[in-house]
Amino acid sequence: MRLDSLQYARRFDHVSGSAIREIFKVIAQPGMISIAGGNPSLAALPDAEAAEIARDVLRDQGKVILQYGATEGYRPLLETMQSWIPETLGFDAPAVLPVTGSTQAMDLLCKALINPGDRIVVENPSFLGNLQCMRLYEAELVPVESEEDGLDVNHLERIFRDCRPKMLYTIPTFQNPTGRTLSLAKRRRVAELAEEYGVIVAEDDPYRDLRYRGESLPAIKSFDREGWVVYLGSFSKIISPGMRVGYMVGDPGLIRKCTIRKQSSDLHTANLTQAIVDQFIRRGLLPDHIRRISADYAAQCDTMLGCLESFPEGISFTRPEGGLFLWVDLPEGIDAKDLLKKAIERKVAFVPGTHFYAFGGHENTLRLNFSASTLPQITQGMDVLRNLVTEAAEA
Amino acid sequence: MRLDSLQYARRFDHVSGSAIREIFKVIAQPGMISIAGGNPSLAALPDAEAAEIARDVLRDQGKVILQYGATEGYRPLLETMQSWIPETLGFDAPAVLPVTGSTQAMDLLCKALINPGDRIVVENPSFLGNLQCMRLYEAELVPVESEEDGLDVNHLERIFRDCRPKMLYTIPTFQNPTGRTLSLAKRRRVAELAEEYGVIVAEDDPYRDLRYRGESLPAIKSFDREGWVVYLGSFSKIISPGMRVGYMVGDPGLIRKCTIRKQSSDLHTANLTQAIVDQFIRRGLLPDHIRRISADYAAQCDTMLGCLESFPEGISFTRPEGGLFLWVDLPEGIDAKDLLKKAIERKVAFVPGTHFYAFGGHENTLRLNFSASTLPQITQGMDVLRNLVTEAAEA
């Protein structure tokens, strides 16, 4: 029998093609200025420190690190997190599970909670990687409208009341893709609504430490009384994404279910990368490192915003207080996908905003990343974009 | 609303409690002789080499290793595998996907292929971790009988014909839990049947390099003409389980589906652990390392077999040619779970065989591990077991 008679699982029926992947292939071309991805800058990756720490931990704890570990996490990291989370995030950590990047946290949550047809409320637009994850679990996505200060809580309440969703997925701080931040009052309200209607909130917060202006806000999790909020943290943006170390904090019963699920997902996260993150924190390297990369990213963000000021009339854009992204609305009628084709010819890549909407549309939007490019690259890339937008607006 | 009103996904309904986890908590007690797990010996873990390699790769390729990687795998490792697989495994590698331990390979295969109610044929007994994974995907498990030279291929054909399964899961070499090896003729036959009936074969082969006697056998995959066989390999038993690096080899279309699934499972396997495995191979360290640990394990295996010779009449056991485990049948009427309770009081732990059967039963069987204990520990632990078995047989 030929293999082409093989039938794949139905859950794949819900997963669309990979326009994004095509873009990422293009990024890899030499000479391309990429304001498309969400990569840290190379300067932000602490390779010298990691080399020293890796050698040290393998010398001192090599047998433990190379042996099977516990699904529950590498013990020294768990101990570190027990005090680090209250100190830096401002809420207690009744249960913490280190995961293989916070990508895995989302997968485990869906696996633990989502039956086919269950509804998940998602910001509109939202991080497309996790939208894809939810689709693989055959969740029905319910978009909640987005405002300047984050999701519309009145709309959210109507959805909670009328649609009885299982979960809300939100990125409250310097959101991907818009760069927007959920206000303090709305954070409190989201926690209240979750408790009132019995909806799990997946609070995905990988960018919170990358703040360039304004005051730090408490997490939604800090307003959570009954355990409906699960906090997803990550070291990808502040230490290294290639190490794949994130964590989830939540109710012990729910974390336990996710731990059991993790047993058959990858048994445990690599001990070595957990140990490197642990030592990075224990050696006190993180605060200075965050200050240094934040200063660089702030300059990159400001440069990109400065370039946008000279774009033609009729476009608007977000002014993020941190994170990696900003969001541009072009005049109606301009299709960012067409713009991208022309931009790629001129060696500049970005991501059309339509891909971040659960049900598409919004063709006149785009996401720009300022973390992965140098200041001259940003200026050069934005010059190309400005010319293309001007051409398109005049056409 | 209180969190105890939260409903978990139905897929958890199929997952039983964790008798095994209770055993593993016991193992952690100080002074316990564990012949229960499947850990490599501490002497087999190359901590000095890993420390040096980790520092080197982070110095030389630190920015690449700490940055986001491709879901498809760390490029240098992929290049290495392209020649290493044909040379050491004896079959071509049309597509290879590095995974976060071969645990993840099983998860990705189920995710790609299994709809609720789909049938998976499993050896009886089989590796319980992967049985749990299949249950989470709501597969219906169909046990195929096990013989001295591996699964019963006539029984397998009847199952293929009558039950129309989606997949066969088999550990052909030094099987977990029995230590048995599928004969050459049967390997060829399994590949033929898979093609004839259109059934995916998941060939889980983590122990193949740990051979202490007899001739190495070609993988089932080497008889595969149409791509129905997916080979699951692992570096857990020959370099380090704590690094979580395995791989899957198969048809490019199927590997592609698994790659897409992996995007939302953990995005990619940590670059650092992939790079360490890559350098371990490139530096030519693997053959000597395998020879050294195999010599140790062979002695441990022989010691355990020697102890079993002096057990009372009426017990039988496998004589594995490699791997980490052997399997004991006690006289009918003796329950290995009762034996375990008494053994734990005397500071010895093993795993009752019943847990490895998809539908339980076989209470008079047990799995013993010889890799994680020293020769004196094996002798001491087996003395305890012998006394308990003798007592039980006389009762």
Interface residues (C-beta under 8 A of the other chain):
Chain A: M1 R2 L3 S5 L6 Y8 A9 R10 R11 F12 V15 S18 G37 N39 P40 L42 L45 P46 D47 A48 A50 A51 E52 A54 R55 L58 R59 G62 K63 V64 I65 L66 Q67 Y68 G69 V99 T100 G101 T103 Q104 M106 D107 K111 A112 L113 I114 N115 G129 N130 Q132 C133 L136 E195 E196 Y197 G198 I200 E226 G227 W228 S236 I239 S240 P241 G242 M243 R244 D251 G253 L254 K257 I260 R261 Q263 S264 S265 D266 L267 H268 T269 A270 N271 L272 T273 I276
Chain B: M1 R2 L3 S5 L6 Y8 A9 R10 R11 F12 V15 S18 G37 N39 P40 L42 L45 P46 D47 A48 A50 A51 E52 A54 R55 L58 R59 G62 K63 V64 I65 L66 Q67 Y68 G69 V99 T100 G101 T103 Q104 M106 D107 K111 A112 L113 I114 N115 G129 N130 Q132 C133 L136 E195 E196 Y197 G198 I200 E226 G227 W228 S236 I239 S240 P241 G242 M243 R244 D251 G253 L254 K257 I260 R261 Q263 S264 S265 D266 L267 H268 T269 A270 N271 L272 T273 I276
